[in-house]
Amino acid sequence: MTRQRYSYQPRAGHGLPHDPLNAIVGPRPIGWISSQSTSGLRNLAPYSFFNCFNYHPPIIGFASSGWKDSVQNISESKEFVWNLATRPLAEAMNESSASIPPEQDEFALAGLTPIPASQVKVSMVAESPVNFECRLTQLIRLQDVHGSELESWLVLGEVVAIHIDEHLLEDGIYQTAKAQPILRAGGPSAYYGISEASRFDLVRPDARRG
């Protein structure tokens, strides 16, 4: 079968109205990260380059394009919290992405309630149904294929405490769709939700053999 394929080398540019990279690698979960400066200033910001990287111990991480307030705070305090971004909180999450001075509080800007965490000295989003308290494990400056340092940093943290609204647990099983998580897609404004209607199940080959 012959297919027409659009090909390009990223360093030479994509030649399209919008870079397709983050639309292809997507939808992506949102790293809605709260942190706190050493002087006690709260920060809350969403990052679309985010995921979970290890099970035991649980390691999550996000990448920041530029040395932003979140990275600065975490590099100093060694702590942060991930807050689940959901459809009811989408507008508030978007408001927290505003570029504002460090002394302004994104919690207040977005109309959100900060509550104390149990293991780290960082505020959690009370309205979020799931919160992960994290301690920094690695802060890595990214490099290109030539070894040149980029203006991007990967922040990895071990999850030391997890808080889940009990209505999301049915017979002890977390109900992903019930939480209404939102996922970042491509372009300047695209997001997606998920539902039980889009679910399908696959059993791994090793499990079938057992």
PATIBA-65245 format. One line per 10 residues: number of its first residue (from 1); for each residue x, y, z of C-alpha. Coordinates in steps of 0.2 Angstrom, whole numbers, plus 5000, padded with zeros to 4 digits. Example, Ala and Ser with C-alpha at 12.3 -4.5 7.8 and 13.67 -1.06 7.14 Angstrom:
2
1	5062:4978:5039  5068:4995:5036;
This chain:
210
1	5000:5000:5000  5007:5017:4995  5004:5031:5007  5007:5050:5005  5018:5055:5020  5022:5072:5026  5040:5072:5032  5052:5085:5039  5067:5087:5050  5063:5097:5066;
11	5078:5108:5066  5074:5114:5048  5056:5118:5054  5039:5109:5051  5032:5121:5038  5014:5119:5045  5003:5132:5054  5007:5124:5071  5020:5112:5077  5012:5095:5077;
21	5023:5087:5090  5013:5089:5105  4997:5084:5095  5005:5068:5090  5011:5064:5108  4994:5066:5115  4983:5069:5123  4995:5071:5138  4990:5072:5156  4993:5089:5165;
31	5006:5092:5178  4996:5105:5189  5011:5108:5200  5010:5118:5217  5026:5124:5225  5032:5136:5238  5047:5148:5238  5059:5149:5253  5051:5165:5258  5034:5157:5259;
41	5026:5163:5242  5014:5150:5234  5015:5145:5216  5003:5135:5205  5006:5131:5187  5001:5118:5174  5013:5109:5163  5008:5098:5149  5024:5089:5147  5021:5077:5162;
51	5019:5059:5167  5022:5045:5179  5039:5036:5177  5040:5023:5190  5029:5012:5201  5039:5007:5216  5043:5020:5223  5031:5031:5213  5041:5044:5203  5032:5057:5193;
61	5039:5072:5183  5037:5087:5172  5047:5097:5160  5048:5116:5161  5053:5126:5145  5063:5139:5154  5068:5141:5172  5051:5146:5179  5045:5150:5197  5040:5132:5199;
71	5058:5125:5195  5066:5139:5206  5055:5134:5221  5057:5116:5219  5076:5117:5217  5077:5126:5233  5063:5118:5244  5065:5100:5236  5046:5098:5237  5031:5100:5226;
81	5013:5094:5224  5004:5087:5209  4985:5091:5208  4974:5082:5197  4966:5094:5184  4948:5089:5180  4934:5096:5169  4926:5106:5183  4943:5114:5186  4948:5117:5168;
91	4945:5136:5168  4954:5138:5185  4969:5127:5179  4970:5139:5164  4969:5154:5174  4984:5148:5184  4994:5147:5169  4995:5167:5168  5012:5175:5168  5012:5185:5184;
101	5025:5191:5196  5031:5178:5209  5023:5188:5223  5006:5186:5216  4997:5170:5221  4990:5159:5207  4978:5151:5220  4970:5168:5223  4970:5172:5205  4961:5156:5200;
111	4949:5156:5215  4956:5140:5222  4958:5135:5240  4976:5131:5247  4976:5118:5260  4992:5111:5270  5000:5095:5264  5004:5081:5276  5022:5077:5272  5028:5092:5263;
121	5028:5111:5266  5018:5115:5250  4999:5119:5248  4988:5107:5239  4973:5112:5228  4958:5108:5240  4946:5107:5225  4956:5094:5216  4950:5076:5219  4968:5069:5219;
131	4984:5076:5226  5002:5069:5226  5014:5076:5238  5032:5074:5231  5050:5076:5236  5063:5080:5223  5074:5066:5217  5082:5073:5201  5082:5090:5192  5090:5088:5175;
141	5094:5101:5162  5090:5093:5145  5103:5092:5131  5101:5090:5112  5110:5077:5102  5126:5087:5102  5127:5089:5120  5122:5107:5120  5112:5112:5136  5094:5118:5132;
151	5083:5130:5141  5072:5116:5148  5073:5106:5164  5065:5089:5169  5059:5089:5187  5057:5071:5195  5050:5068:5212  5045:5053:5223  5027:5053:5228  5027:5052:5247;
161	5009:5054:5250  4993:5052:5240  4976:5059:5243  4960:5053:5234  4942:5058:5236  4933:5042:5242  4919:5044:5229  4932:5040:5216  4935:5023:5224  4923:5009:5220;
171	4926:4992:5228  4943:4999:5231  4946:5002:5213  4950:5020:5207  4938:5025:5193  4948:5035:5181  4934:5042:5170  4924:5047:5185  4937:5059:5190  4935:5068:5173;
181	4953:5071:5170  4957:5083:5156  4971:5080:5144  4981:5093:5134  4981:5091:5115  4989:5100:5101  4987:5118:5095  4985:5133:5106  4969:5128:5115  4964:5110:5112;
191	4960:5099:5127  4951:5082:5128  4941:5073:5142  4939:5054:5144  4923:5044:5147  4918:5026:5150  4912:5025:5132  4929:5026:5126  4936:5013:5137  4942:4996:5130;
201	4952:4982:5139  4967:4971:5134  4975:4957:5143  4994:4956:5142  5000:4940:5133  5010:4934:5149  4994:4935:5159  4984:4925:5146  4997:4911:5147  4996:4911:5166;
